[in-house]
């Protein structure tokens, strides 16, 4: 329970086991371990992200405030700055954070925790591979934001799904090419 973040153990005379507010990072760490150990595949992760992101986009389209839209736009601008400066790692971090900002726009803490768990797993996978280095994701984000700001739910959902599938395929290609290169070195 302590490792799961449910209970905090304190030493001393006034110590004992105390219920905490929970630790969402414990869930993320556990899921990332499952990914590392092969109990969860990249395809499993993408499939779950597509399903969950659809709900998030639908709810956020309805509930997002002007401040939420501004935060998403600022995130895209930040990611573009990192991309243009050649810092692919920070660009990838910003692109991943976009999904967490979007989840917060729903106002639903469960969706926020679920998204954080999935993006932490994605971060683990992205760190193992070279960050993608194309502008395609920015074009997709602009199309998404245009639909999202207009509250065009169906177009926003479709754009998000297509982008997640594109990124999934890109990372699979990168992973396969690394596997082939590693086998050649052996």
C-alpha positions as MATLAB code, in Angstrom:
seq = 'XXXXXXXXXXXXXXXXXXXXXXXXXXXXXXXXXXXXXXXXXXXXXXXXXXXXXXXXXXXXXXXXXXXXXXXXXXXXXXXXXXXXXXXXXXXXXXXXXXXXXXXXXXXXXXXXXXXXXXXXXXXXXXXXXXXXXXXXXXXXXXXXXXXXXXXXXXXXXXXXXXXXXXXXXXXXXXXXXXXXXXXXXX';
ca = [
       0.000    0.000    0.000;
       2.897    2.329    0.688;
       4.431    1.647   -2.737;
       1.025    2.213   -4.348;
       0.842    5.595   -2.614;
      -2.260    4.732   -0.595;
      -0.593    4.594    2.823;
       2.245    6.654    4.258;
       4.323    5.028    7.001;
       5.741    7.434    9.600;
       8.304    6.532   12.235;
       8.469    7.767   15.785;
       6.188    8.127   18.736;
       3.412    9.753   16.721;
       4.084    7.480   13.749;
       2.042    4.762   12.200;
       0.246    4.049    8.954;
      -1.690    6.976    7.538;
      -4.010    7.081    4.545;
      -2.728    9.511    1.880;
      -4.453   11.379   -0.913;
      -3.014    8.802   -3.288;
      -0.110    8.928   -5.672;
      -1.068    8.865   -9.351;
       2.635    8.509  -10.195;
       2.564    5.030   -8.633;
       0.021    3.925  -11.233;
       2.120    5.449  -14.029;
       5.257    3.749  -12.755;
       3.481    0.404  -12.560;
       2.140    0.726  -16.109;
       5.558    1.841  -17.410;
       7.061   -1.267  -15.783;
       4.491   -3.395  -17.620;
       5.546   -1.733  -20.895;
       9.237   -2.325  -20.145;
       8.602   -5.960  -19.267;
       6.582   -6.563  -22.414;
       3.275   -7.145  -20.621;
       1.848   -4.140  -22.466;
       2.711   -3.508  -26.107;
       3.059   -0.248  -27.965;
      -0.086   -1.267  -29.905;
      -1.987   -1.798  -26.632;
      -0.920    1.650  -25.474;
      -1.953    3.308  -28.738;
      -5.323    1.556  -28.804;
      -6.086    2.694  -25.243;
      -4.924    6.223  -26.027;
      -7.199    6.436  -29.074;
     -10.246    5.316  -27.077;
      -9.528    7.535  -24.078;
      -8.484   10.550  -26.176;
     -11.791   10.373  -28.046;
     -13.677   10.797  -24.784;
     -11.292   13.519  -23.641;
     -11.610   15.472  -26.890;
     -15.403   15.213  -26.799;
     -15.652   16.400  -23.183;
     -12.950   19.053  -23.513;
     -14.602   20.461  -26.654;
     -17.675   21.058  -24.549;
     -15.988   22.276  -21.354;
     -12.764   24.011  -22.399;
     -12.413   27.620  -21.378;
     -10.645   30.331  -23.323;
      -7.741   29.840  -20.894;
      -7.591   26.124  -21.768;
      -7.509   26.915  -25.486;
      -4.784   29.506  -24.873;
      -2.765   26.939  -22.866;
      -3.007   24.425  -25.712;
      -1.963   27.073  -28.252;
       0.946   28.139  -26.023;
       2.032   24.509  -25.723;
       2.131   24.148  -29.514;
       4.167   27.365  -29.811;
       6.555   26.095  -27.130;
       6.975   22.761  -28.913;
       7.623   24.574  -32.200;
      10.335   26.720  -30.560;
      12.070   23.576  -29.306;
      11.717   21.958  -32.716;
      13.190   24.967  -34.513;
      16.070   25.213  -32.037;
      16.853   21.546  -32.685;
      15.977   20.331  -29.182;
      13.939   17.275  -30.140;
      13.779   15.971  -26.556;
      12.116   19.137  -25.194;
       9.879   19.277  -28.268;
       8.732   15.724  -27.545;
       8.121   16.580  -23.873;
       5.978   19.542  -24.919;
       4.062   17.453  -27.447;
       3.339   14.846  -24.778;
       2.280   17.545  -22.298;
      -0.322   18.737  -24.828;
      -2.396   15.653  -24.003;
      -2.224   16.376  -20.261;
      -3.367   19.971  -20.832;
      -6.219   18.679  -22.975;
      -7.246   16.227  -20.244;
      -7.231   19.009  -17.637;
      -9.624   20.947  -19.895;
     -12.234   18.243  -19.216;
     -12.328   19.182  -15.540;
     -12.437   15.473  -14.701;
      -9.637   14.310  -12.362;
     -10.030   10.652  -13.392;
      -9.394   11.508  -17.034;
      -6.420   13.619  -15.942;
      -4.873   10.694  -14.009;
      -5.569    8.243  -16.832;
      -3.982   10.579  -19.359;
      -0.971   11.202  -17.116;
      -0.495    7.441  -16.836;
      -0.676    6.966  -20.593;
       1.601    9.921  -21.344;
       4.147    8.708  -18.794;
       4.186    5.380  -20.629;
       4.510    7.200  -23.947;
       7.389    9.236  -22.521;
       9.175    6.012  -21.577;
       8.757    4.658  -25.091;
       9.759    7.962  -26.740;
      12.921    8.187  -24.606;
      14.061    4.796  -25.891;
      13.701    5.925  -29.492;
      14.795    8.982  -31.401;
      12.181   11.709  -31.204;
      10.389   12.175  -34.487;
      11.685   15.155  -36.387;
       9.002   16.151  -38.879;
       6.618   19.081  -39.045;
       3.631   16.795  -39.730;
       2.601   16.703  -36.085;
       2.453   20.518  -36.006;
       0.201   20.607  -39.052;
      -2.030   18.064  -37.330;
      -2.087   20.085  -34.110;
      -3.109   23.219  -36.032;
      -5.946   21.336  -37.738;
      -6.978   19.901  -34.374;
      -6.934   23.298  -32.657;
      -8.937   24.881  -35.459;
     -11.667   22.273  -35.012;
     -11.365   22.256  -31.215;
     -11.666   26.038  -30.851;
     -14.697   25.952  -33.169;
     -16.193   23.204  -30.945;
     -16.324   20.903  -33.992;
     -16.185   17.689  -31.992;
     -16.247   15.178  -34.842;
     -13.455   16.873  -36.809;
     -11.334   17.293  -33.665;
     -11.809   13.625  -32.697;
     -10.943   12.464  -36.216;
      -7.794   14.606  -36.359;
      -6.616   13.397  -32.953;
      -7.186    9.754  -33.878;
      -5.392   10.100  -37.211;
      -2.448   11.814  -35.527;
      -2.163    9.138  -32.827;
      -2.165    6.442  -35.500;
       0.507    8.327  -37.519;
       2.737    8.710  -34.467;
       2.185    5.047  -33.577;
       3.310    3.952  -37.040;
       6.298    6.295  -36.953;
       7.517    4.942  -33.622;
       7.024    1.368  -34.816;
       9.186    2.115  -37.879;
      11.878    3.675  -35.677;
      11.767    0.705  -33.287;
      12.007   -1.808  -36.139;
      14.927   -0.006  -37.767;
      16.758    0.027  -34.429;
      16.112   -3.696  -33.963;
      17.460   -4.411  -37.461;
      20.529   -2.236  -36.843;
      21.176   -3.997  -33.517;
      20.959   -7.427  -35.168;
      23.468   -6.347  -37.802;
      25.961   -5.340  -35.116;
      25.722   -8.786  -33.492;
];
